[in-house]
Amino acid sequence: METTRHFTATVYVVNDGATALHEHDRLGLTIPPGGHVDRDELPHEAGKREVEEETSLEPTLLGEAPEVPAPDGFALPSPRYQLCYDINVHEDGTVGHQHIDHVYFATVPSRDIDPADGEAGPEAWAWYDPDDLRDSDLDADTVQIALEAIEAASEA
């Protein structure tokens, strides 16, 4: 059986020592903004678009693309992580669908979340500082990466 893979982008956004996470109804998880990379965009562009759609905040990605003397190309901002998630696992253990997630860190200018129509409302979002994250029952990977994003933003 062939495994279908979709590229996705996730952005841990940070403002004043905290990161924004939301309750995702369909997944039943508390996660940062993110979603699928569209056919006409690059992963970092998808991440920024998803942040703007889901929160209305304008992210500034942390880390820049290195200068590379590629005559017919250019370097892209490197994600902090690339993670592979099994989305559809069959009873026999085969995986039918995966997400290849490009995870970025960014800062945002405020905590005023005003999602676009059709997105989870502002009540679904919360800002988590390091103590909140450590005291939460969030998935361990979300806590670890969120803490790293907060630290990276403080050093930027």
C-alpha positions in Angstrom: 0.0 0.0 0.0 1.2 3.4 -0.9 1.6 6.1 1.8 0.2 9.5 0.8 2.3 12.4 2.3 1.3 16.0 2.6 3.6 18.8 3.6 2.5 21.0 6.4 3.9 24.0 8.3 3.6 24.8 12.0 4.7 28.1 13.7 5.2 28.5 17.4 4.5 32.2 17.9 5.9 34.0 20.9 5.0 37.3 22.5 6.5 38.6 25.8 7.7 35.2 27.0 4.6 33.1 26.1 3.4 31.1 23.1 -0.1 30.8 21.7 -1.7 27.4 21.5 -5.3 26.5 20.6 -7.7 23.7 21.1 -8.1 21.9 17.8 -11.6 20.5 17.7 -11.1 17.8 15.1 -7.8 16.6 16.4 -8.6 16.9 20.1 -5.2 18.5 20.8 -3.8 21.8 21.9 -1.4 22.9 19.3 0.2 26.0 17.6 -1.1 27.5 14.4 -0.3 25.6 11.2 -1.7 23.7 8.3 -1.1 22.3 4.8 1.4 23.8 2.4 -0.6 24.9 -0.7 0.7 24.0 -4.2 1.9 27.5 -4.9 3.7 28.3 -1.7 6.9 27.4 0.1 6.8 25.9 3.6 7.8 29.0 5.5 5.2 31.0 3.5 2.5 28.5 4.4 3.4 28.8 8.1 3.2 32.6 8.0 -0.1 32.4 6.1 -1.6 30.0 8.6 -0.6 32.2 11.5 -2.2 35.2 9.9 -5.4 33.2 9.1 -5.7 31.5 12.5 -4.7 34.4 14.7 -4.6 37.7 12.6 -1.1 38.2 13.9 1.9 39.0 11.6 4.7 36.7 12.4 8.4 37.4 12.1 10.2 34.1 11.6 13.3 33.6 13.8 16.4 32.6 11.8 17.3 33.7 8.3 18.1 31.8 5.2 21.8 31.5 4.8 23.6 33.1 1.8 24.4 30.3 -0.7 26.0 31.1 -4.1 23.5 29.0 -6.0 23.3 30.5 -9.5 19.8 29.2 -10.2 18.4 28.9 -6.7 18.1 30.4 -3.3 18.2 29.2 0.3 15.0 28.9 2.3 14.6 29.6 6.0 15.3 26.4 7.8 12.6 25.0 10.0 13.7 24.3 13.6 12.3 20.8 13.2 10.9 18.5 10.4 8.6 16.0 11.9 6.7 13.1 10.3 3.2 12.3 11.7 1.2 9.2 10.9 -2.3 10.5 10.3 -4.1 7.4 9.0 -2.9 4.0 10.4 -4.7 0.9 9.3 -5.6 -2.1 11.4 -2.7 -4.1 9.9 -0.2 -1.3 10.9 0.3 0.2 7.4 0.2 3.9 7.2 -2.1 5.4 4.6 -1.4 9.1 5.2 1.4 11.2 6.8 2.1 14.8 7.4 5.7 16.0 6.9 5.6 19.1 9.2 8.0 22.0 8.9 8.2 23.6 12.4 9.2 27.3 12.7 9.6 29.8 15.5 8.4 33.4 15.2 7.6 36.5 17.2 4.4 38.4 17.0 3.8 42.1 17.9 0.8 41.5 20.2 -1.5 38.9 21.9 -4.6 40.2 20.3 -6.0 37.2 18.5 -8.8 37.8 15.9 -9.0 34.8 13.6 -10.4 34.9 10.1 -13.9 33.7 9.4 -14.1 29.9 9.6 -11.2 29.5 12.0 -11.4 28.7 15.7 -12.5 31.7 17.7 -10.3 33.7 20.1 -11.8 31.7 23.0 -10.0 28.6 21.7 -6.6 30.2 22.1 -4.4 30.7 25.2 -1.0 32.1 25.9 1.4 29.7 27.7 4.5 30.9 29.5 7.2 28.4 30.6 5.5 27.7 34.0 2.1 27.1 32.3 3.7 24.7 29.8 5.6 22.7 32.5 2.4 22.5 34.6 0.2 21.5 31.7 -1.0 18.1 30.5 -0.1 19.0 26.9 1.7 16.5 24.7 5.4 16.3 25.6 6.6 17.4 22.1 4.4 20.5 22.2 5.8 21.5 25.6 9.4 20.9 24.6 9.2 22.7 21.3 7.1 25.6 22.8 9.8 26.1 25.5 12.5 26.1 22.9 10.5 28.7 20.9 10.2 31.0 23.9 13.9 30.7 24.6 14.8 31.4 21.0 12.6 34.5 21.0 14.2 35.8 24.2 17.6 35.4 22.6 16.6 37.1 19.3 
